[in-house]
Amino acid sequence: MCGCDSSSKMAVIIDPVLDYGLATRVISTHTAESLSIFREKGYEIDRILETHVHADHLTAAPSICTGRRIREAQSRLGQIYDIPPQDYDDIFDNLFDDNKTFVIGALAVTIMNLPDQTPHYVRYKKGSDSVFCGDSLADSVFDSGSKLLALLDDTKFWTGHDYPPVKDHRKYNKHLYKDVNKVGFVLMRQERGAKLAEPKLLVPSLQINLRAGRFPKQTESGHSFLHLSLKFNMETWQDSQRLLEA
C-alpha cells in the first residue's frame, strides 16, 4: 500500500512484500519493484511503514518505521526461534509511540495502537478520512475493530484487500456488523480459527520480519539459515520407536 500527498509529492510505502518461494527458497523483488511507479509519477518516498510482524510474507523494506510495542513481539519470537537479541535489538529505524503524529508532506498521520492478530499491531490514520489497516479488520480483536467502526462514516479503510468505508463495514462486514456482540464475535472467531491452517510462510516470515527485513548472518560457507521447528505426534513417534527396537 502507499499513502501519498499530491500537493508535496511525498509518499510512504506500507507493508511492502518480498517474494519468497517456499519450495525453492529463492528470494526475489518482483512484487516490490512494482512500487517504482510512484517514483515514475514524481513522488519521493519519505519512509516505509510496517503495521506489525507479518506471518504470511517477508517484508521488502530496507529501512522501516513501526510501533514501539513491536519490541514485545521481537522478544517473544526471538525466544521461540532461538534468535540472539543482537540480531534484532534497535534494528528498526524509528519506533513510534502510541498516538504519535508525523507528517507526509502536508498530511498529518496518527499512530493507532489497536491490537489485532498481535498485541503490537498499529494502524496509520491519515487525517479524518483514511486508515491504513494492513492485513485485516479485526477478546482484543473485537475491541480494536469496534474502535475502527466508531470512526466517521466516510472514513476509508485501506486493508490490502478491499476498501469500503466505515458505514459499509458496519452494515456488511460479516465479522463486525453493527449488532454483533463480543461473546458471539469471540465464539465465531474461535470456531473459524480452529479450522484454519497456519500461513504457509509463517516460519520464514516471522524470523526475517522480527529482524526488520534483515537476513541471518551468513556462515563461512556463504549461506543464511533459518530455524525450522519440528512437531511430534508423540504417540505415533513412540510406536515407531518400539517397532524399530523390536
C-alpha positions as CSV (number, residue, x, y, z in Angstrom):
1,M,0.0,0.0,0.0
2,C,1.0,3.6,-0.4
3,G,-0.1,6.9,1.2
4,C,0.6,10.0,-0.9
5,D,0.3,13.7,-0.6
6,S,-0.3,15.0,-4.1
7,S,0.5,18.6,-3.2
8,S,4.0,18.0,-2.0
9,K,4.6,14.8,-4.0
10,M,5.6,13.0,-0.8
11,A,4.7,9.4,-0.1
12,V,5.0,6.4,2.3
13,I,5.0,2.7,1.5
14,I,3.1,0.5,3.9
15,D,3.8,-3.3,4.3
16,P,5.8,-4.0,1.1
17,V,6.2,-7.6,0.1
18,L,9.4,-9.6,-0.7
19,D,8.8,-12.6,-2.9
20,Y,9.9,-15.9,-1.4
21,G,9.5,-19.4,-3.0
22,L,8.7,-21.9,-0.3
23,A,9.8,-24.9,-2.4
24,T,12.8,-23.3,-4.0
25,R,13.8,-20.9,-1.1
26,V,14.6,-18.3,-3.7
27,I,14.1,-14.6,-2.8
28,S,13.2,-12.0,-5.4
29,T,11.9,-8.5,-5.6
30,H,9.4,-8.8,-8.5
31,T,6.4,-7.6,-6.4
32,A,8.3,-4.8,-4.7
33,E,9.7,-3.5,-8.0
34,S,6.1,-2.5,-9.0
35,L,6.3,0.2,-6.4
36,S,8.7,2.1,-8.6
37,I,5.6,3.5,-10.3
38,F,5.4,6.1,-7.6
39,R,8.9,7.4,-8.4
40,E,7.9,7.4,-12.0
41,K,4.9,9.6,-11.1
42,G,7.3,12.1,-9.4
43,Y,6.7,11.1,-5.8
44,E,9.5,11.0,-3.2
45,I,9.3,8.1,-0.7
46,D,9.6,9.7,2.7
47,R,9.6,6.5,4.8
48,I,8.5,2.8,4.8
49,L,6.0,1.7,7.4
50,E,5.0,-1.7,8.8
51,T,1.8,-2.4,10.7
52,H,3.2,-5.5,12.5
53,V,5.5,-8.5,12.3
54,H,3.8,-10.3,9.4
55,A,3.3,-14.1,9.4
56,D,2.3,-14.5,5.8
57,H,5.0,-12.7,3.8
58,L,8.6,-11.3,4.1
59,T,8.9,-7.6,4.3
60,A,10.7,-5.9,1.4
61,A,11.7,-2.8,3.4
62,P,15.3,-2.0,3.7
63,S,14.5,0.6,6.5
64,I,11.4,0.5,8.5
65,C,9.3,2.5,10.9
66,T,6.6,0.9,13.1
67,G,5.0,1.0,16.5
68,R,7.2,0.8,19.7
69,R,5.3,-2.2,21.0
70,I,6.9,-4.4,18.3
71,R,9.7,-4.9,20.9
72,E,7.4,-7.3,22.8
73,A,6.9,-9.4,19.7
74,Q,10.7,-9.4,18.9
75,S,11.5,-10.7,22.4
76,R,8.8,-13.4,22.4
77,L,9.6,-14.6,18.8
78,G,13.3,-14.4,19.4
79,Q,12.9,-16.9,22.3
80,I,10.8,-19.2,20.2
81,Y,13.2,-19.3,17.3
82,D,16.4,-19.0,19.4
83,I,17.4,-15.8,17.7
84,P,20.1,-13.8,19.6
85,P,18.9,-10.3,20.7
86,Q,21.8,-8.7,18.9
87,D,20.0,-9.8,15.6
88,Y,17.0,-7.6,16.3
89,D,17.7,-5.0,19.1
90,D,17.4,-1.4,17.8
91,I,17.2,-2.7,14.3
92,F,14.1,-0.6,13.3
93,D,14.8,2.9,12.1
94,N,12.0,4.6,14.0
95,L,9.6,3.2,16.7
96,F,6.5,5.3,17.1
97,D,4.8,5.9,20.4
98,D,1.0,5.3,20.6
99,N,-0.9,8.3,19.3
100,K,2.2,10.0,17.9
101,T,1.6,12.1,14.8
102,F,4.0,12.6,11.9
103,V,3.6,14.2,8.5
104,I,3.7,13.1,4.9
105,G,4.1,16.4,3.1
106,A,1.1,18.4,4.2
107,L,-0.8,15.4,5.6
108,A,-0.9,14.5,9.3
109,V,-0.7,10.8,10.2
110,T,-1.5,9.4,13.7
111,I,-0.4,6.1,15.1
112,M,-3.3,4.0,16.4
113,N,-2.3,1.1,18.6
114,L,-5.2,-1.4,18.0
115,P,-4.2,-5.0,18.9
116,D,-5.5,-7.4,16.3
117,Q,-3.7,-10.7,15.4
118,T,-0.8,-9.4,17.6
119,P,-0.7,-7.0,20.5
120,H,1.8,-4.7,18.8
121,Y,-0.4,-4.1,15.7
122,V,-0.7,-0.5,14.7
123,R,-2.8,1.4,12.1
124,Y,-1.9,4.7,10.4
125,K,-4.8,7.2,10.4
126,K,-4.4,9.9,7.8
127,G,-6.4,13.0,8.7
128,S,-10.1,12.1,9.4
129,D,-10.8,10.3,6.1
130,S,-8.5,7.2,5.9
131,V,-7.0,4.4,8.0
132,F,-4.3,2.1,6.7
133,C,-5.0,-1.2,8.4
134,G,-2.6,-3.7,7.0
135,D,-3.9,-7.3,6.7
136,S,-7.3,-7.2,8.3
137,L,-10.0,-5.6,10.2
138,A,-10.4,-7.3,13.5
139,D,-11.3,-10.8,23.0
140,S,-8.7,-7.6,21.7
141,V,-9.7,-8.1,18.0
142,F,-13.3,-7.2,18.8
143,D,-12.3,-4.1,20.8
144,S,-9.9,-2.9,18.1
145,G,-12.4,-3.4,15.3
146,S,-15.2,-1.7,17.3
147,K,-12.9,1.4,17.7
148,L,-12.4,1.5,14.0
149,L,-16.1,1.2,13.3
150,A,-16.7,4.2,15.6
151,L,-14.8,6.5,13.2
152,L,-16.7,8.8,10.8
153,D,-19.0,7.1,8.3
154,D,-16.9,8.1,5.3
155,T,-13.5,7.0,6.7
156,K,-11.9,4.7,4.2
157,F,-10.1,1.5,5.4
158,W,-7.1,0.6,3.3
159,T,-6.6,-3.0,4.3
160,G,-4.6,-4.5,1.5
161,H,-7.7,-6.3,0.2
162,D,-10.8,-4.2,-0.4
163,Y,-11.6,-0.6,0.7
164,P,-15.2,0.1,1.7
165,P,-15.8,3.0,4.1
166,V,-16.9,2.6,7.8
167,K,-20.6,2.8,7.0
168,D,-20.4,-0.2,4.7
169,H,-18.4,-2.2,7.2
170,R,-21.0,-1.6,9.9
171,K,-23.6,-3.0,7.5
172,Y,-21.9,-5.7,5.5
173,N,-18.8,-6.9,7.5
174,K,-19.7,-10.5,8.4
175,H,-17.4,-10.5,11.5
176,L,-18.1,-7.0,12.9
177,Y,-21.5,-6.0,11.6
178,K,-23.4,-3.3,13.6
179,D,-25.3,-5.6,16.1
180,V,-22.7,-8.3,16.8
181,N,-21.8,-8.7,20.5
182,K,-18.4,-9.5,21.9
183,V,-19.4,-13.0,23.1
184,G,-20.8,-14.0,19.7
185,F,-17.8,-12.5,17.9
186,V,-15.2,-14.3,20.0
187,L,-17.0,-17.6,19.6
188,M,-17.2,-17.2,15.8
189,R,-13.5,-16.3,15.6
190,Q,-12.6,-19.3,17.7
191,E,-14.6,-21.7,15.6
192,R,-13.2,-20.2,12.4
193,G,-9.6,-20.2,13.8
194,A,-9.8,-23.9,14.7
195,K,-10.3,-24.8,11.0
196,L,-7.5,-22.7,9.6
197,A,-4.1,-23.9,8.8
198,E,-1.1,-21.7,9.7
199,P,0.2,-19.4,7.0
200,K,2.5,-21.2,4.6
201,L,5.3,-18.7,5.1
202,L,4.9,-18.4,8.9
203,V,8.3,-19.7,9.8
204,P,10.5,-17.7,7.4
205,S,8.3,-14.6,7.7
206,L,8.5,-14.2,11.4
207,Q,12.2,-14.8,11.6
208,I,13.0,-12.3,8.9
209,N,10.4,-9.7,9.9
210,L,11.4,-9.5,13.5
211,R,14.8,-8.6,12.2
212,A,13.2,-5.7,10.2
213,G,13.8,-7.5,6.9
214,R,17.4,-8.3,7.5
215,F,18.6,-11.8,6.9
216,P,20.6,-14.0,9.3
217,K,24.3,-13.6,9.2
218,Q,26.0,-15.8,6.6
219,T,28.0,-18.8,7.6
220,E,31.6,-19.4,6.4
221,S,30.1,-21.3,3.5
222,G,28.2,-18.2,2.4
223,H,24.7,-19.4,3.4
224,S,22.0,-17.9,5.6
225,F,19.9,-20.2,7.7
226,L,16.5,-20.1,9.4
227,H,15.3,-22.3,12.2
228,L,12.6,-24.9,11.5
229,S,10.7,-26.3,14.4
230,L,9.6,-29.9,14.4
231,K,6.2,-31.0,15.7
232,F,6.0,-34.6,17.0
233,N,2.9,-36.8,17.4
234,M,4.3,-38.4,20.4
235,E,2.1,-41.5,20.4
236,T,3.0,-42.3,16.8
237,W,6.6,-41.5,17.5
238,Q,6.7,-43.9,20.4
239,D,5.0,-46.6,18.4
240,S,7.6,-46.2,15.7
241,Q,10.5,-46.4,18.2
242,R,9.1,-49.6,19.6
243,L,8.9,-51.2,16.1
244,L,12.5,-50.2,15.4
245,E,13.6,-51.7,18.7
246,A,11.7,-55.0,18.3
